[in-house]
Amino acid sequence: MATESQTPCLKSNWVSDDARLVNRASELTEQYLSGYSRKPNKDFHQAFVVVLTSLQVLTGFKPNAEIMICPN
Protein backbone atom coordinates (compact mmCIF):
# COMPACT_ATOMS: atom_id res chain seq x y z
CA MET A 1 0.00 0.00 0.00
CA ALA A 2 1.40 3.39 -1.00
CA THR A 3 1.83 6.00 1.68
CA GLU A 4 1.09 9.67 1.15
CA SER A 5 4.04 12.00 0.91
CA GLN A 6 4.62 14.30 3.87
CA THR A 7 5.92 16.96 1.50
CA PRO A 8 3.36 19.72 0.87
CA CYS A 9 2.49 20.21 -2.78
CA LEU A 10 1.47 23.25 -4.77
CA LYS A 11 -2.11 22.99 -5.97
CA SER A 12 -2.93 24.47 -9.36
CA ASN A 13 -6.53 25.14 -8.32
CA TRP A 14 -5.55 27.29 -5.32
CA VAL A 15 -6.11 30.84 -6.54
CA SER A 16 -6.40 33.79 -4.20
CA ASP A 17 -8.12 37.09 -4.87
CA ASP A 18 -6.15 38.80 -2.06
CA ALA A 19 -5.16 42.18 -3.57
CA ARG A 20 -1.70 42.11 -1.96
CA LEU A 21 -0.98 38.69 -3.40
CA VAL A 22 -2.30 39.60 -6.86
CA ASN A 23 -0.27 42.83 -6.87
CA ARG A 24 2.87 40.93 -5.89
CA ALA A 25 2.19 38.42 -8.68
CA SER A 26 1.98 41.35 -11.10
CA GLU A 27 5.31 42.71 -9.83
CA LEU A 28 6.96 39.30 -10.20
CA THR A 29 5.53 38.89 -13.69
CA GLU A 30 6.87 42.28 -14.80
CA GLN A 31 10.25 41.52 -13.28
CA TYR A 32 10.42 38.09 -14.89
CA LEU A 33 9.29 39.30 -18.33
CA SER A 34 11.73 42.21 -18.31
CA GLY A 35 14.45 39.66 -19.00
CA TYR A 36 12.92 38.75 -22.36
CA SER A 37 13.38 40.64 -25.59
CA ARG A 38 10.06 39.20 -26.84
CA LYS A 39 7.02 38.52 -24.67
CA PRO A 40 6.50 34.75 -24.14
CA ASN A 41 3.11 33.23 -24.96
CA LYS A 42 2.51 32.05 -21.41
CA ASP A 43 0.40 33.46 -18.59
CA PHE A 44 3.08 33.95 -15.98
CA HIS A 45 0.82 36.18 -13.87
CA GLN A 46 -1.62 33.30 -13.24
CA ALA A 47 1.28 30.97 -12.46
CA PHE A 48 2.66 33.43 -9.90
CA VAL A 49 -0.81 33.80 -8.33
CA VAL A 50 -1.06 30.01 -7.96
CA VAL A 51 2.44 29.69 -6.47
CA LEU A 52 1.96 32.59 -4.04
CA THR A 53 -1.48 31.29 -3.02
CA SER A 54 -0.04 27.83 -2.38
CA LEU A 55 2.78 29.27 -0.31
CA GLN A 56 0.27 31.32 1.67
CA VAL A 57 -1.94 28.27 2.34
CA LEU A 58 0.93 25.88 3.11
CA THR A 59 2.46 28.29 5.63
CA GLY A 60 -0.86 28.69 7.42
CA PHE A 61 -1.29 32.35 6.42
CA LYS A 62 1.47 33.35 8.85
CA PRO A 63 3.09 36.60 7.63
CA ASN A 64 6.58 35.66 8.86
CA ALA A 65 6.47 31.97 7.98
CA GLU A 66 9.52 30.38 6.45
CA ILE A 67 9.58 27.82 3.67
CA MET A 68 12.41 25.66 2.43
CA ILE A 69 12.70 24.67 -1.23
CA CYS A 70 14.43 21.31 -1.23
CA PRO A 71 16.24 19.78 -4.19
CA ASN A 72 14.67 16.61 -5.58
C-alpha positions in Angstrom: 0.0 0.0 0.0 1.4 3.4 -1.0 1.8 6.0 1.7 1.1 9.7 1.2 4.0 12.0 0.9 4.6 14.3 3.9 5.9 17.0 1.5 3.4 19.7 0.9 2.5 20.2 -2.8 1.5 23.3 -4.8 -2.1 23.0 -6.0 -2.9 24.5 -9.4 -6.5 25.1 -8.3 -5.5 27.3 -5.3 -6.1 30.8 -6.5 -6.4 33.8 -4.2 -8.1 37.1 -4.9 -6.1 38.8 -2.1 -5.2 42.2 -3.6 -1.7 42.1 -2.0 -1.0 38.7 -3.4 -2.3 39.6 -6.9 -0.3 42.8 -6.9 2.9 40.9 -5.9 2.2 38.4 -8.7 2.0 41.4 -11.1 5.3 42.7 -9.8 7.0 39.3 -10.2 5.5 38.9 -13.7 6.9 42.3 -14.8 10.2 41.5 -13.3 10.4 38.1 -14.9 9.3 39.3 -18.3 11.7 42.2 -18.3 14.5 39.7 -19.0 12.9 38.7 -22.4 13.4 40.6 -25.6 10.1 39.2 -26.8 7.0 38.5 -24.7 6.5 34.7 -24.1 3.1 33.2 -25.0 2.5 32.1 -21.4 0.4 33.5 -18.6 3.1 34.0 -16.0 0.8 36.2 -13.9 -1.6 33.3 -13.2 1.3 31.0 -12.5 2.7 33.4 -9.9 -0.8 33.8 -8.3 -1.1 30.0 -8.0 2.4 29.7 -6.5 2.0 32.6 -4.0 -1.5 31.3 -3.0 0.0 27.8 -2.4 2.8 29.3 -0.3 0.3 31.3 1.7 -1.9 28.3 2.3 0.9 25.9 3.1 2.5 28.3 5.6 -0.9 28.7 7.4 -1.3 32.3 6.4 1.5 33.4 8.8 3.1 36.6 7.6 6.6 35.7 8.9 6.5 32.0 8.0 9.5 30.4 6.5 9.6 27.8 3.7 12.4 25.7 2.4 12.7 24.7 -1.2 14.4 21.3 -1.2 16.2 19.8 -4.2 14.7 16.6 -5.6 
